[in-house]
Amino acid sequence: MIGAFLAYLESERNRSHLTVETYRTCLEEFRQYLRERDEALGWAEVDQDLVRDWMVELMERGNEPRTVRKKLSALKTFYKFLLRRGEVATDPVNALQGPKLDRPLPSFVRETEMDRLLDGDFFPEGLEGLRDKTIVLTLYSTGIRRAELHGLDWADVDLRQNQLKVTGKRNKQRIIPFGPELNRMLSEYRRELERHLAGRAEPQAVIVNLKSGRRLSEQTIYTRVRRYLTYVTTLKKRSPHVLRHSFATAMLNNEANLQSVKELLGHEDLSTTEIYTHTTFEELKRMYNQAHPRAK
């Protein structure tokens, strides 16, 4: 059956030789597992519990979750083939899910690094520097996404109430408060922008191309943020989304509750926000290892 399946992959599905060999290895490993359990076991006698036990054994041997999921995927494809051929009456694998993948912790810029950037003289004099600093400070102070900043209009900014309205994923809107520092920055930037664009239409978008007066592209927002973060961090990722991560991490480090951070970020599910608790714990471990005399 394994040979017939591999021939099917190669001749009818046009799978590469490397892919076919990968399937061969996975299926022969599983067949060996069956033999070790019971020589009499055939493909039709396999049930969900047996496959689950196999996955557990793979994990206990040190296989990564991603590897186990790939092996399970190969077994699923094989059983679909057997089912179509009438070799088995039921598919014991289709409803099974592989082990959860470890989610990589989000990269973030430390508070001291952001303080150095925003309090330093990294931004050039004039309106361009003022606009760029407004970009960085808005992203870091509110945690909004790059697309949300790109679409932000002055009509969405309430400088009296210190809050802004953004339209997030699936056109869901949320209100985000901000502090006096961002209020001063936005106020100064708007005054200078209106003076710069005098004689032209009043700017609708908050972040604009200073030559055309039109909304600044998302790509340019990305390159500007990356440029300034390069001055204070060696992170490989230096994107607007890193500032969103930095906002969430700073909030939790300073005792904001998880539900509040979830609402500010516009997450649908609390589990999405919970990854930042792992980030803050990793930072605590780093500080402990750095500071405690018996940690080394």
Secondary structure per residue as TSV (DSSP state, phi and psi in degrees):
chain	resnum	aa	ss	phi	psi
A	1	M	-	360.0	-40.2
A	2	I	H	-62.7	-44.2
A	3	G	H	-61.4	-42.6
A	4	A	H	-64.3	-39.1
A	5	F	H	-65.8	-43.8
A	6	L	H	-65.7	-37.6
A	7	A	H	-64.6	-38.4
A	8	Y	H	-62.6	-44.0
A	9	L	H	-60.8	-42.2
A	10	E	H	-76.0	-42.7
A	11	S	H	-88.7	-39.1
A	12	E	T	-98.3	-31.4
A	13	R	S	-99.4	-5.5
A	14	N	-	54.9	36.9
A	15	R	-	-76.2	148.4
A	16	S	-	-68.0	161.1
A	17	H	H	-59.5	-39.5
A	18	L	H	-63.3	-42.9
A	19	T	H	-63.6	-44.5
A	20	V	H	-60.3	-42.7
A	21	E	H	-65.5	-34.4
A	22	T	H	-64.1	-44.3
A	23	Y	H	-61.4	-42.9
A	24	R	H	-57.5	-47.9
A	25	T	H	-59.6	-47.0
A	26	C	H	-60.7	-46.7
A	27	L	H	-71.2	-37.5
A	28	E	H	-67.8	-33.6
A	29	E	H	-63.1	-43.7
A	30	F	H	-67.5	-39.3
A	31	R	H	-62.3	-38.6
A	32	Q	H	-65.3	-37.6
A	33	Y	H	-61.4	-41.8
A	34	L	H	-63.3	-43.2
A	35	R	H	-60.8	-40.1
A	36	E	H	-68.0	-30.2
A	37	R	H	-76.8	-47.5
A	38	D	-	-166.3	119.2
A	39	E	T	-58.0	-27.5
A	40	A	T	-82.1	-9.5
A	41	L	-	-67.9	128.9
A	42	G	-	-114.6	178.1
A	43	W	G	-59.8	-35.0
A	44	A	G	-73.5	-19.2
A	45	E	G	-89.9	-5.4
A	46	V	-	-71.7	133.7
A	47	D	-	-123.5	177.1
A	48	Q	H	-60.4	-40.9
A	49	D	H	-61.4	-38.4
A	50	L	H	-65.2	-42.4
A	51	V	H	-67.5	-38.7
A	52	R	H	-61.2	-44.7
A	53	D	H	-59.1	-40.0
A	54	W	H	-62.0	-43.6
A	55	M	H	-64.3	-40.4
A	56	V	H	-61.0	-44.0
A	57	E	H	-62.6	-39.7
A	58	L	H	-60.9	-42.6
A	59	M	H	-65.7	-40.4
A	60	E	H	-66.7	-25.9
A	61	R	T	-78.5	-4.8
A	62	G	T	101.1	8.0
A	63	N	-	-67.3	139.0
A	64	E	-	-71.0	151.6
A	65	P	H	-52.7	-39.3
A	66	R	H	-63.3	-38.5
A	67	T	H	-65.8	-43.4
A	68	V	H	-63.2	-40.1
A	69	R	H	-63.2	-38.1
A	70	K	H	-65.3	-41.3
A	71	K	H	-65.6	-40.5
A	72	L	H	-64.2	-39.3
A	73	S	H	-61.6	-41.0
A	74	A	H	-62.5	-42.0
A	75	L	H	-65.5	-36.9
A	76	K	H	-63.4	-44.7
A	77	T	H	-63.1	-39.3
A	78	F	H	-63.7	-44.2
A	79	Y	H	-70.6	-29.5
A	80	K	H	-62.8	-40.1
A	81	F	H	-62.9	-46.3
A	82	L	H	-62.9	-38.4
A	83	L	H	-65.3	-43.7
A	84	R	H	-64.3	-34.6
A	85	R	H	-79.5	-8.4
A	86	G	T	77.8	15.8
A	87	E	S	-78.1	-23.8
A	88	V	-	-132.5	153.8
A	89	A	S	-90.4	-27.7
A	90	T	S	-135.8	160.2
A	91	D	-	-105.3	108.9
A	92	P	S	-81.6	-4.3
A	93	V	S	-108.0	-27.7
A	94	N	T	-54.9	-40.7
A	95	A	T	-82.7	-6.7
A	96	L	-	-79.9	146.9
A	97	Q	-	-116.2	144.8
A	98	G	-	-75.4	172.0
A	99	P	-	-63.2	148.9
A	100	K	-	-65.7	141.1
A	101	L	-	-80.1	142.0
A	102	D	-	-68.5	126.9
A	103	R	-	-81.8	129.1
A	104	P	-	-65.0	139.5
A	105	L	-	-68.2	139.7
A	106	P	-	-68.9	143.6
A	107	S	-	-76.9	144.2
A	108	F	-	-148.2	153.7
A	109	V	-	-92.2	134.0
A	110	R	-	-68.2	154.7
A	111	E	H	-58.4	-39.8
A	112	T	H	-64.5	-35.6
A	113	E	H	-70.0	-40.2
A	114	M	H	-67.2	-37.6
A	115	D	H	-61.4	-42.2
A	116	R	H	-63.6	-39.4
A	117	L	H	-68.0	-48.4
A	118	L	H	-78.1	-24.1
A	119	D	H	-96.8	-7.6
A	120	G	T	-90.1	-168.3
A	121	D	T	-112.0	41.4
A	122	F	-	-79.2	-24.2
A	123	F	S	-90.5	133.3
A	124	P	-	-68.0	160.4
A	125	E	S	-66.6	156.2
A	126	G	S	96.8	-176.7
A	127	L	H	-66.7	-35.3
A	128	E	H	-62.8	-44.9
A	129	G	H	-64.9	-37.1
A	130	L	H	-64.4	-43.3
A	131	R	H	-64.3	-45.1
A	132	D	H	-64.3	-39.1
A	133	K	H	-67.3	-35.2
A	134	T	H	-62.6	-40.1
A	135	I	H	-58.6	-53.0
A	136	V	H	-64.8	-45.6
A	137	L	H	-67.8	-38.0
A	138	T	H	-64.4	-46.0
A	139	L	H	-62.2	-43.2
A	140	Y	H	-74.5	-32.6
A	141	S	H	-82.2	-22.6
A	142	T	H	-119.1	-20.2
A	143	G	-	74.3	14.3
A	144	I	-	-73.7	159.0
A	145	R	-	-77.2	161.1
A	146	R	H	-57.2	-44.8
A	147	A	H	-63.2	-33.7
A	148	E	H	-70.5	-38.3
A	149	L	H	-67.5	-42.4
A	150	H	H	-57.1	-39.5
A	151	G	T	-88.7	1.5
A	152	L	-	-72.8	128.9
A	153	D	B	-108.0	158.4
A	154	W	G	-61.5	-28.1
A	155	A	G	-64.4	-20.0
A	156	D	G	-88.6	-7.0
A	157	V	E	-104.7	120.6
A	158	D	E	-108.7	98.9
A	159	L	T	-76.1	-17.0
A	160	R	T	-77.6	-42.1
A	161	Q	T	-91.5	-4.4
A	162	N	T	55.1	56.6
A	163	Q	E	-153.8	155.8
A	164	L	E	-134.7	153.7
A	165	K	E	-110.2	126.1
A	166	V	E	-121.4	152.2
A	167	T	E	-106.7	113.4
A	168	G	-	-97.5	-153.0
A	169	K	G	-64.0	145.6
A	170	R	G	56.7	30.6
A	171	N	G	58.8	26.4
A	172	K	-	-84.1	132.0
A	173	Q	E	-100.6	149.0
A	174	R	E	-146.7	154.8
A	175	I	E	-103.5	130.3
A	176	I	E	-123.4	125.3
A	177	P	E	-77.8	160.0
A	178	F	-	-145.7	168.8
A	179	G	-	-95.0	178.7
A	180	P	H	-60.7	-34.6
A	181	E	H	-62.0	-46.3
A	182	L	H	-69.3	-32.8
A	183	N	H	-60.0	-47.3
A	184	R	H	-62.9	-41.1
A	185	M	H	-64.6	-47.3
A	186	L	H	-63.8	-39.9
A	187	S	H	-64.4	-46.9
A	188	E	H	-64.9	-43.4
A	189	Y	H	-62.2	-41.9
A	190	R	H	-65.6	-41.7
A	191	R	H	-59.6	-48.7
A	192	E	H	-67.5	-35.2
A	193	L	H	-66.7	-44.3
A	194	E	H	-64.3	-36.2
A	195	R	H	-66.7	-40.8
A	196	H	H	-65.2	-36.7
A	197	L	T	-97.0	16.7
A	198	A	T	-55.0	134.7
A	199	G	T	93.2	-18.7
A	200	R	S	-103.2	176.4
A	201	A	-	-62.0	146.4
A	202	E	-	-61.2	134.1
A	203	P	-	-63.2	134.2
A	204	Q	-	-91.8	-47.9
A	205	A	B	-77.4	147.9
A	206	V	S	-74.9	-48.7
A	207	I	S	-102.2	112.1
A	208	V	B	-125.8	159.4
A	209	N	-	-74.6	121.8
A	210	L	T	-69.9	-21.8
A	211	K	T	-79.4	-44.7
A	212	S	T	-95.7	-22.3
A	213	G	-	79.0	2.6
A	214	R	S	-90.8	169.1
A	215	R	B	-58.0	131.3
A	216	L	-	-69.3	139.4
A	217	S	-	-68.8	154.9
A	218	E	H	-62.4	-36.2
A	219	Q	H	-64.0	-40.3
A	220	T	H	-68.3	-37.4
A	221	I	H	-58.9	-43.4
A	222	Y	H	-60.4	-49.6
A	223	T	H	-66.7	-34.1
A	224	R	H	-66.3	-46.0
A	225	V	H	-62.6	-45.0
A	226	R	H	-59.1	-41.9
A	227	R	H	-59.2	-46.4
A	228	Y	H	-76.0	-34.9
A	229	L	H	-66.2	-27.4
A	230	T	T	-58.7	-28.7
A	231	Y	T	-69.4	-24.5
A	232	V	T	-125.5	-6.6
A	233	T	-	-141.2	152.3
A	234	T	-	-103.0	11.5
A	235	L	-	-55.6	143.1
A	236	K	S	-68.0	-40.8
A	237	K	-	-89.9	121.9
A	238	R	-	-135.4	59.4
A	239	S	S	-110.0	169.7
A	240	P	H	-56.1	-31.9
A	241	H	H	-68.3	-28.0
A	242	V	H	-64.2	-34.6
A	243	L	H	-68.5	-32.9
A	244	R	H	-64.1	-45.1
A	245	H	H	-60.8	-40.0
A	246	S	H	-65.7	-39.6
A	247	F	H	-58.9	-51.2
A	248	A	H	-63.3	-42.1
A	249	T	H	-65.6	-42.9
A	250	A	H	-63.5	-40.3
A	251	M	H	-61.3	-46.7
A	252	L	H	-69.9	-35.9
A	253	N	H	-63.9	-24.9
A	254	N	T	-106.9	30.2
A	255	E	T	74.7	22.0
A	256	A	-	-69.7	146.5
A	257	N	-	-83.8	155.6
A	258	L	H	-62.4	-39.2
A	259	Q	H	-63.0	-39.4
A	260	S	H	-65.1	-43.1
A	261	V	H	-64.0	-39.1
A	262	K	H	-57.3	-46.9
A	263	E	H	-65.7	-40.6
A	264	L	H	-65.3	-38.2
A	265	L	H	-79.6	-17.4
A	266	G	T	77.8	28.3
A	267	H	-	-76.1	143.6
A	268	E	S	-74.8	-38.2
A	269	D	S	-124.6	138.4
A	270	L	H	-62.5	-29.4
A	271	S	H	-62.3	-28.9
A	272	T	H	-66.2	-37.4
A	273	T	H	-76.5	-27.4
A	274	E	H	-63.3	-20.6
A	275	I	H	-60.8	-26.5
A	276	Y	H	-72.0	-22.0
A	277	T	H	-69.1	-32.9
A	278	H	H	-67.5	-38.1
A	279	T	H	-62.4	-45.2
A	280	T	H	-67.6	-34.5
A	281	F	H	-66.8	-40.0
A	282	E	H	-62.7	-36.6
A	283	E	H	-67.3	-39.2
A	284	L	H	-62.3	-42.2
A	285	K	H	-62.7	-40.4
A	286	R	H	-61.7	-44.7
A	287	M	H	-65.2	-38.9
A	288	Y	H	-62.4	-49.2
A	289	N	H	-63.3	-29.0
A	290	Q	H	-79.2	-34.5
A	291	A	H	-101.6	-32.2
A	292	H	-	-79.4	131.8
A	293	P	T	-65.6	-22.5
A	294	R	T	-101.2	7.2
A	295	A	-	-84.4	-16.1
A	296	K	-	-89.6	360.0
